[in-house]
Amino acid sequence: MTLNRFLTKLVSGVALSCAAAIPVLAQESDAKACEVTGASEYVSIALCPAGLTHEELGAAGREVCGEREPCGVWMWDSAEDMPAEAPMNHDGLSKDAVRTALGVWVNEKQQLIAIRQLD
């Protein structure tokens, strides 16, 4: 399953009333530190400070992926909500982990898909 098809299926399959996909154009210098707590070949998971904006999360995701494609970075602001380790692919995340994520950075599209409402 391609990343695009998976993300389309994921967002439509999980009832997320506040999901929004927006391109992020922030500079990397705008990113506050997110701590990468696990990574596989295609997926990284990161713990981020609460209160980051779309732009800051996008910049953090861009920084984690660098030039790597395909690359996705799932981000949470609560360690309790995160999986213990990064799955091999996006399908490996539980529905609860997806619902509690802040969002996922999709490096191939240079896009942040927000899962939760961000202030």
HELIX and SHEET records of a PDB file:
HELIX    1   1 LEU A    3  GLY A   13  1                                  11    
HELIX    2   2 GLU A   28  ASP A   30  5                                   3    
HELIX    3   3 HIS A   54  CYS A   65  1                                  12    
HELIX    4   4 ALA A   79  ASP A   81  5                                   3    
HELIX    5   5 HIS A   90  GLY A   92  5                                   3    
HELIX    6   6 LYS A   95  THR A  100  1                                   6    
SHEET    1   A 6 ALA A  20  PRO A  23  0                                        
SHEET    2   A 6 GLN A 111  ALA A 114 -1                                        
SHEET    3   A 6 GLY A 103  VAL A 106 -1                                        
SHEET    4   A 6 GLY A  72  TRP A  76 -1                                        
SHEET    5   A 6 VAL A  43  LEU A  47  1                                        
SHEET    6   A 6 GLU A  35  ALA A  39 -1                                        
END                                                                             
